[in-house]
Amino acid sequence: MAQSPSDKIDNSTISKLIPFITTVLLYFSLIQHTERGSTPSTVLKCMPIFSLLFFLMLTTSKNVTMIQYRKRIMYGLLFSSFGDFLLNYDLFEAGMGAFGFAQVFYISAFGMKPLKLWIGGTLYLLGFLATAVFFGNLKPLIKACLPFYAVLLLTMCWRSLARIEGSNNYSRLVCGIASILFVLSDGIIAFDKFFTPIQAAQTYIMVTYYLAQVGITLSVNDVLLNEPTFIKPTEQRNKSTGSKSY
């Protein structure tokens, strides 16, 4: 039986995700046998993100909008991997800065239309309430930096959720869920580090984090981004008749 185009796309996507799935399994299988801050643990932690970068390198398009979108997601992943590296060596403030740059690139990729201010307002309010719980426990430098990162993180989530126009666009729906998981992952880090220890926190953090990053990466399959560039009817007529407009 011949495969439909959508089946071929799905199979291609799954094939390109094999390195990511493999490296994630390796991480959860071997990380407990390594020491935090060691080269093996750093490699294990960063490899899944490098695998997603490899996925994007294999995803090609001639659409200008798609090329720009993919490039921004790639930069987001690059800064995320740098953040993973820094956090693994307990350089928390520097790691937060690297992830801040990652959020900027994700926000740039998602854009500001449609606006849907109510989503942003709701997220900022919830973020303020959550941060207020442990803000008094923060060191002065983190007190100064964390609010800026929190705004960037929540803005990324807002812009991702705002793009969802129903359940028909699978890529945008998955990306929206992924952005929520990113917020959840960082929230667990904050509460575990600054409020009260959470049992098996590292497992929850990394599961939600890797799911978030792969969900954002898969948004490059968005059919709307891959649509041909729109040509105005007058331009189309000029091309078909060979005439020029003056």
NORTAZI-V214043 format. One record per pair of residues at least 6 apart in sequence whose ideal C-beta (glycine too) atoms are under 7 Angstrom apart, sorted by the first residue. I is the first residue (numbers start at 1). J is the second residue. D is the distance in Angstrom with one decimal. If there is no record, write none. Layout:
[[I:J:D] [I:J:D]]
//
This chain:
[[13:221:6.4] [16:55:4.8] [16:58:5.1] [17:55:6.3] [19:51:4.1] [19:54:5.8] [20:48:5.6] [20:51:4.0] [20:52:5.7] [20:55:6.4] [20:214:6.2] [23:47:4.1] [23:48:4.5] [23:51:5.0] [24:48:4.9] [24:210:5.5] [26:44:6.4] [27:44:4.8] [27:45:6.6] [27:48:6.3] [30:44:5.9] [31:41:6.2] [31:44:5.4] [34:40:4.4] [34:41:3.9] [34:44:6.6] [35:41:6.3] [36:88:6.5] [37:88:6.2] [37:89:5.1] [37:90:6.6] [41:88:6.1] [42:85:5.9] [42:88:4.9] [45:84:5.1] [45:88:5.5] [46:81:5.0] [46:84:5.2] [46:85:6.1] [48:210:5.5] [49:77:5.6] [49:80:5.7] [49:81:4.3] [49:84:6.5] [49:213:6.3] [50:81:6.4] [52:77:5.6] [52:213:5.9] [52:214:6.3] [52:217:4.6] [53:74:6.2] [53:77:5.3] [53:78:7.0] [55:217:6.0] [56:70:5.7] [56:73:6.5] [56:74:5.2] [56:217:6.5] [56:220:6.5] [59:70:6.5] [59:220:5.4] [61:67:6.0] [61:226:6.1] [63:225:6.9] [63:226:5.7] [63:229:6.8] [64:229:6.8] [65:225:5.8] [66:225:4.8] [66:226:5.5] [69:109:5.2] [69:220:6.6] [69:225:5.5] [70:220:5.1] [72:105:4.8] [72:108:5.1] [72:109:3.8] [73:109:5.4] [73:216:6.5] [73:217:6.3] [73:220:6.3] [75:105:4.3] [76:102:4.5] [76:105:4.0] [76:106:4.6] [77:213:6.9] [79:98:5.1] [79:99:6.9] [79:101:4.3] [79:102:3.9] [79:105:6.8] [80:99:6.4] [80:102:4.5] [80:213:6.6] [82:98:4.5] [83:95:4.6] [83:98:3.6] [83:99:4.1] [83:102:6.5] [86:94:4.7] [86:95:3.7] [86:98:5.9] [87:95:3.8] [93:141:6.0] [93:142:6.5] [93:145:5.9] [96:145:6.0] [96:149:5.1] [99:149:6.9] [100:148:6.8] [100:149:5.0] [100:152:5.2] [103:152:4.0] [103:153:5.5] [103:156:4.6] [104:152:6.4] [106:156:4.7] [106:216:6.5] [107:155:5.5] [107:156:5.2] [107:159:5.4] [110:159:3.8] [110:160:5.4] [110:163:6.1] [111:159:6.7] [112:159:6.8] [114:162:5.7] [115:162:6.8] [116:162:4.1] [119:158:5.2] [119:161:5.2] [119:162:5.5] [120:158:4.1] [123:154:4.5] [123:157:5.8] [123:158:5.3] [124:154:5.8] [127:150:5.4] [127:154:4.8] [130:187:6.4] [131:150:5.9] [133:195:6.2] [134:190:6.5] [134:191:6.6] [134:194:4.2] [134:195:4.1] [135:143:6.9] [137:194:4.8] [137:195:6.7] [138:146:6.5] [138:194:6.0] [153:182:6.9] [153:183:6.0] [153:186:6.0] [154:183:6.8] [156:179:6.0] [157:179:4.1] [157:180:6.3] [157:182:6.9] [157:183:5.2] [160:175:5.3] [160:176:5.1] [160:179:3.7] [161:176:4.6] [161:179:6.4] [163:172:5.0] [164:172:5.1] [164:173:5.7] [164:176:4.8] [167:173:5.8] [169:222:6.8] [169:223:7.0] [169:224:6.8] [171:218:6.2] [171:219:5.0] [171:221:4.9] [171:222:4.2] [172:219:6.7] [172:222:6.1] [174:215:4.9] [174:218:5.8] [175:215:5.7] [175:216:5.7] [175:219:3.9] [177:215:6.1] [178:211:6.6] [178:212:4.6] [178:215:2.5] [178:216:5.0] [179:212:7.0] [181:208:4.5] [181:211:5.2] [181:212:4.0] [181:215:6.9] [182:212:3.8] [184:208:5.0] [185:205:5.3] [185:208:3.9] [185:209:4.3] [185:212:6.1] [188:198:6.3] [188:201:5.8] [188:204:5.3] [188:205:5.1] [189:205:5.7] [191:198:6.4] [192:198:4.5] [192:201:4.1] [238:244:6.7] [238:245:5.8]]
//
